[in-house]
Amino acid sequence: MGRQPRRRPPRLIEMVPGVLPPGTSEAEPVVYVQVIVDQEGRIARPQYLGGPRSLYPAALDTLAKWRAQPIRVNGAPVVTPNVLQVPFNP
């Protein structure tokens, strides 16, 4: 029997909350986005999954500022899809 690879999940290392655009009031200001975390920890290829669609453009602006530590398998970074929640502050 072969050994299972050791996996370390991704970890956000730079995360700023989104800021609600003026005049926006959402009951639950969280947008769910599927992204790819590349080997350098950059967040790429966002796809809308849920939450207020009106906040999606602001969520994209917010994600551009985030950095993550990529998933590591046996110590090597690998590109992986992840679902992130982008919260917004009033």
MOPAC internal coordinates of N, CA, C and O (Angstrom, degrees):
PM7 1SCF
backbone

  N    0.0000 0     0.00 0     0.00 0    0    0    0
  C    1.4545 1     0.00 0     0.00 0    1    0    0
  C    1.5213 1   110.03 1     0.00 0    2    1    0
  O    1.2310 1   120.53 1   -49.36 1    3    2    1
  N    1.3212 1   116.59 1   130.64 1    3    2    1
  C    1.4565 1   120.96 1   179.34 1    5    3    2
  C    1.5160 1   111.68 1   -78.38 1    6    5    3
  O    1.2310 1   121.23 1   -20.29 1    7    6    5
  N    1.2952 1   115.24 1   159.71 1    7    6    5
  C    1.4573 1   120.27 1   178.59 1    9    7    6
  C    1.5190 1   110.11 1   -79.22 1   10    9    7
  O    1.2310 1   121.02 1   -36.30 1   11   10    9
  N    1.3067 1   115.65 1   143.70 1   11   10    9
  C    1.4634 1   121.12 1   175.51 1   13   11   10
  C    1.5298 1   108.60 1   -73.13 1   14   13   11
  O    1.2310 1   119.73 1   -41.76 1   15   14   13
  N    1.3266 1   118.12 1   138.24 1   15   14   13
  C    1.4598 1   119.00 1   176.74 1   17   15   14
  C    1.5259 1   110.08 1   -65.90 1   18   17   15
  O    1.2310 1   121.01 1   -34.71 1   19   18   17
  N    1.3080 1   115.67 1   145.29 1   19   18   17
  C    1.4588 1   120.14 1   177.41 1   21   19   18
  C    1.5195 1   108.23 1   -86.86 1   22   21   19
  O    1.2310 1   121.10 1   -55.63 1   23   22   21
  N    1.3445 1   115.51 1   124.37 1   23   22   21
  C    1.4593 1   121.16 1  -177.83 1   25   23   22
  C    1.5099 1   109.97 1  -113.89 1   26   25   23
  O    1.2310 1   121.23 1   -44.47 1   27   26   25
  N    1.3233 1   115.26 1   135.53 1   27   26   25
  C    1.4548 1   121.57 1   171.11 1   29   27   26
  C    1.5176 1   107.03 1  -112.49 1   30   29   27
  O    1.2310 1   119.67 1   -54.87 1   31   30   29
  N    1.3284 1   118.23 1   125.13 1   31   30   29
  C    1.4677 1   119.75 1  -178.51 1   33   31   30
  C    1.5231 1   111.05 1   -68.44 1   34   33   31
  O    1.2310 1   120.31 1   -18.65 1   35   34   33
  N    1.3561 1   117.01 1   161.35 1   35   34   33
  C    1.4613 1   119.08 1   177.18 1   37   35   34
  C    1.5267 1   109.69 1   -68.19 1   38   37   35
  O    1.2310 1   121.19 1   -24.33 1   39   38   37
  N    1.3121 1   115.33 1   155.67 1   39   38   37
  C    1.4577 1   120.65 1   179.34 1   41   39   38
  C    1.5163 1   107.37 1  -138.97 1   42   41   39
  O    1.2310 1   120.90 1   -51.07 1   43   42   41
  N    1.3316 1   115.88 1   128.93 1   43   42   41
  C    1.4635 1   119.43 1   177.52 1   45   43   42
  C    1.5198 1   107.99 1   -71.48 1   46   45   43
  O    1.2310 1   120.87 1   -52.86 1   47   46   45
  N    1.3321 1   115.94 1   127.14 1   47   46   45
  C    1.4550 1   119.57 1   179.86 1   49   47   46
  C    1.5302 1   111.65 1  -111.64 1   50   49   47
  O    1.2310 1   120.34 1   165.54 1   51   50   49
  N    1.3082 1   116.95 1   -14.46 1   51   50   49
  C    1.4590 1   121.78 1   175.82 1   53   51   50
  C    1.5136 1   107.23 1  -142.85 1   54   53   51
  O    1.2310 1   121.07 1   -69.93 1   55   54   53
  N    1.3335 1   115.56 1   110.07 1   55   54   53
  C    1.4588 1   119.92 1  -175.71 1   57   55   54
  C    1.5210 1   108.80 1  -141.81 1   58   57   55
  O    1.2310 1   120.64 1   -59.28 1   59   58   57
  N    1.3143 1   116.39 1   120.72 1   59   58   57
  C    1.4562 1   121.13 1   174.12 1   61   59   58
  C    1.5261 1   107.36 1  -113.88 1   62   61   59
  O    1.2310 1   120.03 1   -42.64 1   63   62   61
  N    1.3226 1   117.55 1   137.36 1   63   62   61
  C    1.4651 1   118.32 1   178.28 1   65   63   62
  C    1.5242 1   110.33 1   -70.23 1   66   65   63
  O    1.2310 1   121.19 1   -26.43 1   67   66   65
  N    1.3185 1   115.33 1   153.57 1   67   66   65
  C    1.4514 1   120.52 1   176.44 1   69   67   66
  C    1.5176 1   110.39 1   -72.90 1   70   69   67
  O    1.2310 1   120.94 1   -20.88 1   71   70   69
  N    1.3119 1   115.80 1   159.12 1   71   70   69
  C    1.4647 1   121.69 1   176.74 1   73   71   70
  C    1.5180 1   107.09 1  -112.56 1   74   73   71
  O    1.2310 1   121.10 1   -52.52 1   75   74   73
  N    1.3257 1   115.49 1   127.48 1   75   74   73
  C    1.4688 1   119.47 1   179.72 1   77   75   74
  C    1.5209 1   110.01 1   -61.75 1   78   77   75
  O    1.2310 1   120.15 1   -48.01 1   79   78   77
  N    1.3293 1   117.32 1   131.99 1   79   78   77
  C    1.4600 1   119.83 1   175.28 1   81   79   78
  C    1.5292 1   109.74 1   -60.95 1   82   81   79
  O    1.2310 1   119.86 1   -31.59 1   83   82   81
  N    1.3355 1   117.87 1   148.41 1   83   82   81
  C    1.4741 1   120.48 1   179.29 1   85   83   82
  C    1.5324 1   111.18 1   -54.59 1   86   85   83
  O    1.2310 1   121.47 1   -40.99 1   87   86   85
  N    1.3246 1   114.79 1   139.01 1   87   86   85
  C    1.4552 1   120.28 1   178.26 1   89   87   86
  C    1.5179 1   114.43 1    82.05 1   90   89   87
  O    1.2310 1   120.14 1  -179.00 1   91   90   89
  N    1.3364 1   117.33 1     1.00 1   91   90   89
  C    1.4596 1   121.04 1  -179.74 1   93   91   90
  C    1.5182 1   109.50 1   -95.48 1   94   93   91
  O    1.2310 1   120.82 1   -47.66 1   95   94   93
  N    1.3142 1   116.03 1   132.34 1   95   94   93
  C    1.4662 1   119.75 1   173.80 1   97   95   94
  C    1.5189 1   107.42 1  -137.47 1   98   97   95
  O    1.2310 1   120.83 1   -68.76 1   99   98   97
  N    1.2933 1   116.02 1   111.24 1   99   98   97
  C    1.4616 1   122.26 1   179.91 1  101   99   98
  C    1.5215 1   108.38 1  -118.18 1  102  101   99
  O    1.2310 1   120.62 1   -41.93 1  103  102  101
  N    1.3299 1   116.41 1   138.07 1  103  102  101
  C    1.4628 1   120.51 1  -179.85 1  105  103  102
  C    1.5260 1   110.97 1   -62.34 1  106  105  103
  O    1.2310 1   120.38 1   138.16 1  107  106  105
  N    1.3145 1   116.89 1   -41.84 1  107  106  105
  C    1.4654 1   121.74 1   179.05 1  109  107  106
  C    1.5281 1   108.20 1  -127.78 1  110  109  107
  O    1.2310 1   120.46 1   -90.58 1  111  110  109
  N    1.3349 1   116.73 1    89.42 1  111  110  109
  C    1.4641 1   119.67 1  -174.99 1  113  111  110
  C    1.5350 1   113.41 1   -80.52 1  114  113  111
  O    1.2310 1   120.83 1  -113.49 1  115  114  113
  N    1.3263 1   116.01 1    66.51 1  115  114  113
  C    1.4671 1   122.25 1   176.49 1  117  115  114
  C    1.5231 1   107.84 1  -133.15 1  118  117  115
  O    1.2310 1   120.57 1   -49.68 1  119  118  117
  N    1.3379 1   116.52 1   130.32 1  119  118  117
  C    1.4592 1   121.99 1   178.17 1  121  119  118
  C    1.5280 1   107.79 1  -110.93 1  122  121  119
  O    1.2310 1   120.49 1   -45.11 1  123  122  121
  N    1.3180 1   116.68 1   134.89 1  123  122  121
  C    1.4696 1   122.75 1   179.12 1  125  123  122
  C    1.5215 1   108.51 1  -102.44 1  126  125  123
  O    1.2310 1   121.27 1   -52.70 1  127  126  125
  N    1.3308 1   115.17 1   127.30 1  127  126  125
  C    1.4554 1   121.09 1  -174.12 1  129  127  126
  C    1.5278 1   109.22 1  -135.19 1  130  129  127
  O    1.2310 1   120.93 1   -46.49 1  131  130  129
  N    1.3253 1   115.83 1   133.51 1  131  130  129
  C    1.4655 1   119.41 1   171.35 1  133  131  130
  C    1.5195 1   107.22 1   -90.07 1  134  133  131
  O    1.2310 1   120.77 1   -47.09 1  135  134  133
  N    1.3188 1   116.14 1   132.91 1  135  134  133
  C    1.4683 1   121.65 1  -178.16 1  137  135  134
  C    1.5218 1   109.80 1  -135.71 1  138  137  135
  O    1.2310 1   121.58 1   -11.36 1  139  138  137
  N    1.3084 1   114.57 1   168.64 1  139  138  137
  C    1.4550 1   122.23 1   170.44 1  141  139  138
  C    1.5251 1   106.52 1  -107.43 1  142  141  139
  O    1.2310 1   120.19 1   -48.53 1  143  142  141
  N    1.3281 1   117.25 1   131.47 1  143  142  141
  C    1.4599 1   121.31 1   171.29 1  145  143  142
  C    1.5186 1   105.77 1  -101.12 1  146  145  143
  O    1.2310 1   121.33 1   -62.93 1  147  146  145
  N    1.3424 1   115.06 1   117.07 1  147  146  145
  C    1.4661 1   117.69 1  -176.79 1  149  147  146
  C    1.5295 1   111.22 1   -82.56 1  150  149  147
  O    1.2310 1   120.61 1     1.71 1  151  150  149
  N    1.3150 1   116.44 1  -178.29 1  151  150  149
  C    1.4657 1   121.28 1  -174.48 1  153  151  150
  C    1.5299 1   113.18 1   -66.91 1  154  153  151
  O    1.2310 1   120.22 1   160.52 1  155  154  153
  N    1.3319 1   117.18 1   -19.48 1  155  154  153
  C    1.4602 1   120.54 1   177.65 1  157  155  154
  C    1.5294 1   112.38 1   -96.18 1  158  157  155
  O    1.2310 1   120.30 1   180.00 1  159  158  157
  N    1.3346 1   117.02 1     0.00 1  159  158  157
  C    1.4537 1   120.60 1   179.26 1  161  159  158
  C    1.5165 1   114.60 1    89.68 1  162  161  159
  O    1.2310 1   120.57 1  -171.26 1  163  162  161
  N    1.3245 1   116.51 1     8.74 1  163  162  161
  C    1.4659 1   119.55 1   176.94 1  165  163  162
  C    1.5296 1   109.33 1   -79.69 1  166  165  163
  O    1.2310 1   121.49 1   -31.46 1  167  166  165
  N    1.3117 1   114.76 1   148.54 1  167  166  165
  C    1.4619 1   120.84 1   179.78 1  169  167  166
  C    1.5202 1   107.85 1  -100.40 1  170  169  167
  O    1.2310 1   120.76 1   -55.08 1  171  170  169
  N    1.3355 1   116.14 1   124.92 1  171  170  169
  C    1.4617 1   121.10 1  -172.92 1  173  171  170
  C    1.5251 1   111.03 1  -137.17 1  174  173  171
  O    1.2310 1   120.84 1   -12.30 1  175  174  173
  N    1.3154 1   115.99 1   167.70 1  175  174  173
  C    1.4709 1   126.28 1   175.32 1  177  175  174
  C    1.5324 1   113.37 1    48.58 1  178  177  175
  O    1.2310 1   119.97 1  -123.82 1  179  178  177
  N    1.3402 1   117.66 1    56.18 1  179  178  177
  C    1.4683 1   119.75 1   179.77 1  181  179  178
  C    1.5263 1   111.88 1   -68.03 1  182  181  179
  O    1.2310 1   121.28 1   -36.83 1  183  182  181
  N    1.3251 1   115.16 1   143.17 1  183  182  181
  C    1.4597 1   122.15 1   175.15 1  185  183  182
  C    1.5264 1   107.82 1  -134.18 1  186  185  183
  O    1.2310 1   121.01 1   -51.33 1  187  186  185
  N    1.3177 1   115.68 1   128.67 1  187  186  185
  C    1.4663 1   122.02 1  -179.77 1  189  187  186
  C    1.5282 1   110.15 1   -63.97 1  190  189  187
  O    1.2310 1   120.60 1   -47.56 1  191  190  189
  N    1.3408 1   116.46 1   132.44 1  191  190  189
  C    1.4652 1   121.30 1   176.12 1  193  191  190
  C    1.5202 1   112.69 1  -116.97 1  194  193  191
  O    1.2310 1   119.95 1   144.15 1  195  194  193
  N    1.3357 1   117.70 1   -35.85 1  195  194  193
  C    1.4574 1   118.61 1  -177.00 1  197  195  194
  C    1.5142 1   111.98 1  -178.10 1  198  197  195
  O    1.2310 1   121.54 1    -2.57 1  199  198  197
  N    1.3196 1   114.65 1   177.43 1  199  198  197
  C    1.4513 1   121.17 1  -175.98 1  201  199  198
  C    1.5204 1   109.46 1    94.24 1  202  201  199
  O    1.2310 1   120.35 1     2.64 1  203  202  201
  N    1.3208 1   116.93 1  -177.36 1  203  202  201
  C    1.4648 1   120.08 1  -178.50 1  205  203  202
  C    1.5315 1   111.18 1   -64.29 1  206  205  203
  O    1.2310 1   120.80 1   -64.86 1  207  206  205
  N    1.3184 1   116.07 1   115.14 1  207  206  205
  C    1.4717 1   120.20 1  -178.77 1  209  207  206
  C    1.5267 1   110.82 1   -62.48 1  210  209  207
  O    1.2310 1   120.23 1   152.40 1  211  210  209
  N    1.3204 1   117.16 1   -27.60 1  211  210  209
  C    1.4729 1   120.36 1   179.35 1  213  211  210
  C    1.5279 1   111.66 1   -63.57 1  214  213  211
  O    1.2310 1   120.03 1   158.09 1  215  214  213
  N    1.3342 1   117.54 1   -21.91 1  215  214  213
  C    1.4691 1   121.24 1  -179.75 1  217  215  214
  C    1.5264 1   113.04 1   -93.88 1  218  217  215
  O    1.2310 1   120.17 1   176.51 1  219  218  217
  N    1.3235 1   117.28 1    -3.49 1  219  218  217
  C    1.4665 1   119.56 1  -176.30 1  221  219  218
  C    1.5352 1   112.81 1   -59.13 1  222  221  219
  O    1.2310 1   118.69 1   134.87 1  223  222  221
  N    1.3560 1   120.10 1   -45.13 1  223  222  221
  C    1.4688 1   118.24 1   177.77 1  225  223  222
  C    1.5347 1   112.53 1   -58.33 1  226  225  223
  O    1.2310 1   120.20 1   139.48 1  227  226  225
  N    1.3299 1   117.23 1   -40.52 1  227  226  225
  C    1.4703 1   120.38 1   177.91 1  229  227  226
  C    1.5254 1   110.62 1   -68.19 1  230  229  227
  O    1.2310 1   120.23 1   146.73 1  231  230  229
  N    1.3323 1   117.17 1   -33.27 1  231  230  229
  C    1.4688 1   120.37 1   177.00 1  233  231  230
  C    1.5271 1   110.34 1   -64.55 1  234  233  231
  O    1.2310 1   119.97 1   140.95 1  235  234  233
  N    1.3351 1   117.66 1   -39.05 1  235  234  233
  C    1.4657 1   120.93 1   177.60 1  237  235  234
  C    1.5234 1   110.66 1   -62.60 1  238  237  235
  O    1.2310 1   120.28 1   137.96 1  239  238  237
  N    1.3364 1   117.07 1   -42.04 1  239  238  237
  C    1.4666 1   120.65 1   177.42 1  241  239  238
  C    1.5290 1   110.80 1   -61.41 1  242  241  239
  O    1.2310 1   120.88 1   139.71 1  243  242  241
  N    1.3202 1   115.93 1   -40.29 1  243  242  241
  C    1.4621 1   121.07 1  -179.92 1  245  243  242
  C    1.5247 1   110.63 1   -67.05 1  246  245  243
  O    1.2310 1   120.14 1   134.48 1  247  246  245
  N    1.3327 1   117.34 1   -45.52 1  247  246  245
  C    1.4710 1   120.46 1  -179.23 1  249  247  246
  C    1.5199 1   112.65 1   -60.98 1  250  249  247
  O    1.2310 1   120.07 1   151.42 1  251  250  249
  N    1.3233 1   117.48 1   -28.58 1  251  250  249
  C    1.4621 1   120.77 1   179.32 1  253  251  250
  C    1.5304 1   111.16 1   -63.04 1  254  253  251
  O    1.2310 1   120.12 1   160.21 1  255  254  253
  N    1.3305 1   117.37 1   -19.79 1  255  254  253
  C    1.4623 1   121.94 1  -178.71 1  257  255  254
  C    1.5333 1   112.73 1   -95.76 1  258  257  255
  O    1.2310 1   120.25 1   172.72 1  259  258  257
  N    1.3272 1   117.13 1    -7.28 1  259  258  257
  C    1.4580 1   120.48 1  -176.12 1  261  259  258
  C    1.5186 1   111.46 1   -87.46 1  262  261  259
  O    1.2310 1   121.16 1   -27.72 1  263  262  261
  N    1.3218 1   115.38 1   152.28 1  263  262  261
  C    1.4646 1   122.91 1   172.93 1  265  263  262
  C    1.5256 1   107.32 1  -135.34 1  266  265  263
  O    1.2310 1   121.12 1   -31.44 1  267  266  265
  N    1.3062 1   115.45 1   148.56 1  267  266  265
  C    1.4613 1   120.73 1   179.74 1  269  267  266
  C    1.5179 1   109.75 1  -132.61 1  270  269  267
  O    1.2310 1   121.42 1   -24.51 1  271  270  269
  N    1.3019 1   114.89 1   155.49 1  271  270  269
  C    1.4589 1   119.43 1   169.66 1  273  271  270
  C    1.5269 1   104.69 1   -87.75 1  274  273  271
  O    1.2310 1   119.45 1   -59.54 1  275  274  273
  N    1.3367 1   118.66 1   120.46 1  275  274  273
  C    1.4666 1   120.06 1  -174.46 1  277  275  274
  C    1.5195 1   112.75 1   -65.49 1  278  277  275
  O    1.2310 1   121.50 1   -19.94 1  279  278  277
  N    1.3320 1   114.73 1   160.06 1  279  278  277
  C    1.4606 1   119.76 1   173.03 1  281  279  278
  C    1.5170 1   107.61 1   -60.56 1  282  281  279
  O    1.2310 1   121.27 1   -39.12 1  283  282  281
  N    1.3062 1   115.18 1   140.88 1  283  282  281
  C    1.4628 1   120.35 1   177.45 1  285  283  282
  C    1.5243 1   108.61 1  -120.70 1  286  285  283
  O    1.2310 1   121.33 1   -46.69 1  287  286  285
  N    1.3152 1   115.05 1   133.31 1  287  286  285
  C    1.4564 1   121.53 1   175.33 1  289  287  286
  C    1.5255 1   106.06 1  -117.97 1  290  289  287
  O    1.2310 1   121.34 1   -60.97 1  291  290  289
  N    1.3209 1   115.04 1   119.03 1  291  290  289
  C    1.4710 1   121.12 1  -175.89 1  293  291  290
  C    1.5277 1   111.21 1    52.49 1  294  293  291
  O    1.2310 1   120.83 1  -142.29 1  295  294  293
  N    1.3352 1   116.01 1    37.71 1  295  294  293
  C    1.4520 1   121.82 1   176.09 1  297  295  294
  C    1.5122 1   115.83 1    87.58 1  298  297  295
  O    1.2310 1   119.15 1   167.47 1  299  298  297
  N    1.3296 1   119.23 1   -12.53 1  299  298  297
  C    1.4655 1   121.99 1  -177.61 1  301  299  298
  C    1.5362 1   110.10 1   -98.86 1  302  301  299
  O    1.2310 1   119.57 1   -45.87 1  303  302  301
  N    1.3540 1   118.42 1   134.13 1  303  302  301
  C    1.4565 1   119.84 1   177.64 1  305  303  302
  C    1.5248 1   111.01 1   -69.33 1  306  305  303
  O    1.2310 1   121.17 1   -38.94 1  307  306  305
  N    1.3282 1   115.37 1   141.06 1  307  306  305
  C    1.4646 1   120.89 1   178.28 1  309  307  306
  C    1.5252 1   109.33 1  -130.07 1  310  309  307
  O    1.2310 1   120.89 1   -30.26 1  311  310  309
  N    1.3229 1   115.90 1   149.74 1  311  310  309
  C    1.4617 1   122.61 1   177.48 1  313  311  310
  C    1.5233 1   108.31 1   -77.56 1  314  313  311
  O    1.2310 1   120.63 1   -50.35 1  315  314  313
  N    1.3314 1   116.40 1   129.65 1  315  314  313
  C    1.4620 1   119.65 1  -177.06 1  317  315  314
  C    1.5232 1   111.51 1  -143.43 1  318  317  315
  O    1.2310 1   120.45 1   -30.06 1  319  318  317
  N    1.3404 1   116.74 1   149.94 1  319  318  317
  C    1.4659 1   119.65 1   171.69 1  321  319  318
  C    1.5327 1   109.02 1   -81.82 1  322  321  319
  O    1.2310 1   120.75 1   -33.19 1  323  322  321
  N    1.3162 1   116.17 1   146.81 1  323  322  321
  C    1.4633 1   122.39 1   179.30 1  325  323  322
  C    1.5143 1   109.01 1  -146.01 1  326  325  323
  O    1.2310 1   120.59 1   -26.17 1  327  326  325
  N    1.3179 1   116.48 1   153.83 1  327  326  325
  C    1.4540 1   121.48 1   173.48 1  329  327  326
  C    1.5279 1   106.99 1  -105.59 1  330  329  327
  O    1.2310 1   121.24 1   -53.96 1  331  330  329
  N    1.3386 1   115.23 1   126.04 1  331  330  329
  C    1.4585 1   120.81 1   179.67 1  333  331  330
  C    1.5114 1   110.28 1  -116.90 1  334  333  331
  O    1.2310 1   120.93 1   -29.77 1  335  334  333
  N    1.3216 1   115.82 1   150.23 1  335  334  333
  C    1.4508 1   122.59 1   172.57 1  337  335  334
  C    1.5232 1   106.87 1  -103.84 1  338  337  335
  O    1.2310 1   120.45 1   -51.90 1  339  338  337
  N    1.3170 1   116.74 1   128.10 1  339  338  337
  C    1.4571 1   121.26 1   177.50 1  341  339  338
  C    1.5349 1   107.21 1  -107.07 1  342  341  339
  O    1.2310 1   120.45 1   -76.57 1  343  342  341
  N    1.3374 1   116.74 1   103.43 1  343  342  341
  C    1.4714 1   119.53 1   179.57 1  345  343  342
  C    1.5279 1   110.65 1   -83.78 1  346  345  343
  O    1.2310 1   120.97 1   -26.31 1  347  346  345
  N    1.3174 1   115.75 1   153.69 1  347  346  345
  C    1.4668 1   121.45 1   179.18 1  349  347  346
  C    1.5068 1   110.54 1  -121.63 1  350  349  347
  O    1.2310 1   120.71 1   -43.22 1  351  350  349
  N    1.3222 1   116.25 1   136.78 1  351  350  349
  C    1.4576 1   122.97 1   173.26 1  353  351  350
  C    1.5191 1   108.67 1   -94.15 1  354  353  351
  O    1.2310 1   120.38 1   -35.46 1  355  354  353
  N    1.3276 1   116.89 1   144.54 1  355  354  353
  C    1.4712 1   119.30 1   177.17 1  357  355  354
  C    1.5147 1   111.66 1   -68.47 1  358  357  355
  O    1.2310 1   120.10 1   180.00 1  359  358  357

